[in-house]
């Protein structure tokens, strides 16, 4: 099969590799019809995630058609169109029983914190991802959801990660009616976090980024205010000026370990790697929220040390909540929002690229070229 192949930082290509096989009776094999490049894939691409091995196939956002099932799979059949959450989970452990699917205890022997994720290094289990023609789906009776007939696959592929992660970011902010919410990051997750904040009763939503075309897009798509941090000398002071000197009620970090905006953070976190990424957006979130406010973190950070102003959080009495999104928990409610017209995920897709041109797709997305917001890879070509 043709698949994205990692050769080292900034070096990927489309290459042929053996087709995946059923390795366990609970497995399914899915023929991929849509997969996405996620902003967190760029952390792998840039060499920021430990134990990303040469030969890996990325891709944790994908949908497709079931072509084979193991003997123990009873809820799926060959021919089903499926949406596959980015979490791999068993459905029966202590954490899955509490719908913390991203923290499943049985699927990732390499870590005691995060569960397993498709195509996201051996720190999350070493599973190949869906930027390929075929993918092995473990726990096939637990994770995948059969795509309803009224759900477009371009919408479905965004329900595998970007939409639920943005939605959970807003949910973890515990937004009350009329709250002012600041979202750091105008990528797809930040866009959906801003949109979701309105659904949860926000009275004001502000998005911070430094790329003008992304700010223009989120202003239109999420009907929010925007701030270009290149025009701001002190972010916390600026947010306080915008909020009667109190600070925002809720701040959301939708950026993570490659945040721009602070030279020292970038030097120590992105280049020298003395900490697990640049924590600039997290600093801004903690320092811009009001006393007693809430900070929600969905931007990806490494598993090691980060320089974080925890004393500020303590003395301000903040509530910090964070996690990888537990996708399947959110899908019923998100489908309601789609059917009601409150969310239109596929409107953020700007680029559809054949899988064979995956290297170019990564360059466009990473370099923020051609006004790229979200890239979808199509194994058989853009006309499919």
N, C-alpha and C positions, 0 to 999 in steps of 0.2 A: 504494500500500500504506500501511497504518498503521504508524508507527514512532515511537519515542522521538526527540524533537527538542530539542537543546540550544540555549538562547537566552541563556546567560550564567550566571555563578555563582548557584546556588540557583534557577535558572529553567529548568525543562524542561516539556515538554508532549507529549501524543500528537498527531501531525499526519500528514497525508497527504503523501507524496512519491513521485516516480516509482519504479516497480519497478526493481530492479537488472537489468542486462543482462550477457550473456556478453561480456567485453571481451578475452579471450584464449582460445585453444583449450583451455587447461588448466583453465579455470574451470568451476564448477558453480553452479547456483542452488538454494538450499535453502529450503523452506518451514519456518519455525521452528514447533516445537510446544512447546518449553520454552526459556526463557532466564532467567538469574538476574541479580539486582543483587548485585555483589561489593563487598566493603569498599573495594577499590581504585577502584571506580567513584565512590565518595564523594569521593575526592581530585579527580576531574574535576568533580564536582558542586559542590564547594566552591571551585573555581578555583585549585587547588594545582598543576596540571600545565600546563607551558608549551604554547603553541600548540594549545589546545583551541578549535576554531573553531565559531562560531555555525552552526547547521544540522547539526552532527555527530549521528550516532546511536551511542550507547554500546552496550556489551554484548559481552563476550568469553567468556561462558559460555552456550552454546546447543547444542541438538540439534534435529533436524528430519528432513524427508523430501526427498530429491532430486527436483526437478521439471524440471531441464534440465541437460544436460552439454555441454561444448565438444567439438569434434571430436577433441582429443588426450586426452580422458579415457577410460581403458579399465578402471579398477578399480571404478568406480561406475556405476550405471545408474539411470534414472528409477524411483522407487518405493522405493529403498533408504532405510532409516532410518539416520541417521549421527550419530555423536558427533564434534564438531569441536573439537580442542584449541585453546586460546586463542592459541597460537603459530601464525603463518603462516611456513612455511619451505619451502626448495627441495628439501631432501633430498640434495643432491649437493655442496655447498660444503665447504670445509675444516672448518667448525664442525659442519655436519650430519653429515659423515662420522664425527665424534667424539660424536655424539648430543647435541651442544649446540644443540638446535633453537631455543632461545630467543635464540641469538646468530647466527642465520643471516645470512650476508653479502650475500645477493642480493635481499632483499625490502623493505629499508627504506633508501632513499637519504638520509634525513634525519639518520641517526645512525651513529656508528662503534662504538657499544657494543651496545645492545639491538637485537634483530631487529624483527620486526613483530608487532603485536597487533591483533586486531579491536577496533574501537571505542575506541581509547585515544589519541586526539589525533594530530596530525601528527608528533609526536616519535617515534611508533612506526609511521609509514608512512601515516597518514591514511585507513585503511580503515574503512568503516562497519561497525558491529557488529550483533549479533543481537537487540537489543531492538526487533524489527520483525517484520512478517509474513514477509518474505523477506530473504535475505542472499546476496551474492555471495561464493563461497568460492574463492579462488585456489589454485593448486597442488593441485587436488582429488584427484589420484592419490597425493598424498604425505601430507597432513595428516589428513583424516577417516578414521574407522574405522567400518565397518558395525556397527551395534549387534546383538550376539547376541540370539537369540530369548528367552533366559532372563534378560536384563537389562532391568529396569524403566527407563523413560525418566527418572523422577525420580532414580534412582541415576545414570543415564548423564550427566545434565546436570551433576552434581556431580563427575564424572570429567573434565570439561573444564578444570577449574582447581583448585577448592578442595581436593579430596582429594589430587591429585598434588602440589600446592604444599605442603600440610601434610606429606605423606610425604617429599618432597625436603628439607623443613626438618629433619626428623629424620635423614634419611640424611646430610645434610651435617654434622650434629653428630657423626658417626662414633661412635655410642653403643656402648659396651662393656657386657657383661653386668653388671648390678647398678648401673649408673651412676645418679646423681641428675640429672634433667633439669628445668630450669625453663623454662617457656614464658611469654613476656610477650605477653598478648593472648588473650582468650577469645572472639574472633570465630570464624567458620567455619574459617579456616585454622589458628588456634591450637588449636581443638578437634581438628582432624584431625592436627595435629602432636603433640598430647598422646597421642592414640590410637595414632599410628604409633610413638611412642617406646616404648610397651609391646611392639609387634610386633618392635622391634629389640633388645629385651633389657633395657630400663631396669629398675632396681630400685625407683625412686621417681620420680614425676612430680608437679610442682607448677606450677599455672597462676596467673598474676598478672593481675588486671584490677581495675576499680573499679565495675563494674555488677553489682549483686547477682544479678539474675536470670540473667545470663550465667554467673556463677560457679556458681550452683546447677545450671545445665544441664550445664556441663562436668564438674562433680563427679559427676553421675549418669552422663553419657554416656561419659566417659573414665576413670571410677573413679580420680580423682586427688585430691590435696590442692589447696586453693585459698588465695590470699592476696588480700585487698582492699587495694590500695596506699593507699587513703584512711586506713586504720588503721595505717599504717607511717610512721615518721618518716624512717628511712634504709633504703632498700631493700637496698643491699649488706650493711649490717650485719645486717638482718633475715634475709637468706638465709644469711649466715654462721652466725648463731645456730642456724638450722635444720639446719645441715650440719656440726656439730662444729667450727665456726670455720675450715673449709677453703674453703668455697664450693662451688657446684654443679660437677659434672663437665662439663655441657653447658648452655648458655643459648641460647634461640631467640628472636629478635626477630620476632614475627608481627604487629607493629603498624605500624611505618613512620612516615611523615612527619606524622601528626596525633596523635601520642601525647600524652595528658594526663599530669599528674603533676609538672610543673616549670614554674613561672610564667615564668621567664626563657626557657626553651626555647620555650614556647608563644608568648611575645611576639615573639621574634626569628624564629621559624620558621613560625608559623601566621598571624600578624597583620601584622607589619612585613615579613615575607618577606626578612629579611636573610640567611637561610640556607635550604637546600632542605627545609624542614620541621622540626618538632620532633624532635630525636634523643634524647628522654628514654629510650625503651625500649632504645635501643642503648647509652646510657651505663649503664643498669642491667645490661644483659647483660654488658658488658665488666667492670664493677666487681663483679658478683656471682659470676662464674665463678671457679673455683679457678685457682691458678697452673698453667700447662701445660694448661689446659682448652680447650674448643672453643666458639666462638660461631658460630651459624648465623643468617643474616639473609635473610628472605624478605619482610619488610615493605617497602613501596614508598617509595623516596626519589627526589627529583628529581635531575637530572643535574649540578647545580652544587654549590657549597660547602656542607658541613655541619661544624659544630664537634663533632668526635669525639675522645675521649681516647685518641689513638693511642699516646701515651707509656705509658699504663697497660697497653695491650695488649702493647706491646713488652717492658716490664719484667717483666710476668707470664708472658711466653713463650706467648702465646695463639695458637691457630690460628683465623683468621676465614675462613669460607666463605660465599658468597652468590651468588645468581643468581635470575633468573626461572626457574620450573620448566620443564623440558623434558618436557612432558606425555606425549608418545607413548612415550618411553623407559620410563615407569613403568606404562603401561596393562596389559601382560600380567601383571605381578605383582599389581597392584591387583585385577584381575579374579579372580585366585586367592583373594585375601583376601575378596572379596565372596562368592564361591561357598562358601568355607569358613565363612562367618558371622562372620569376624573384624571386618569393617567393614559398617556399615549406614548408608550416607550419607544416604538420604532421611529418616532420623529427625531430622535437624537442620532440615528444612524446617518453618517455622512459619506461613508466609503464602503463599497462592496468589492472585495478583491478576491481573485482566484487563489486557492491554496498554493498553487505553484509559484505565485509571486509573493509569498509570505515575507521574504527578506525585505522587499520594497515596502510592504505594508507596515512592518515594524519601524522602518526608517521614517515613514510619513507620520505615524502615530507618535513615535518618540520625539521627533523633531518639531512636532506641532506644525506640520506643513499643510498647505492646501486647505486651511481652515478645518482641520480634522477634529471631530468630536468623538466619534465612535466608529470603529472599523469592524466589519463582519467579513470573515473568511468563508468562501464557498468552495468546497472541494471540486465540484464539477464545473465551476465557472460562474460568472456573474449573472448569466441568464437563467439559472436554475430557480 
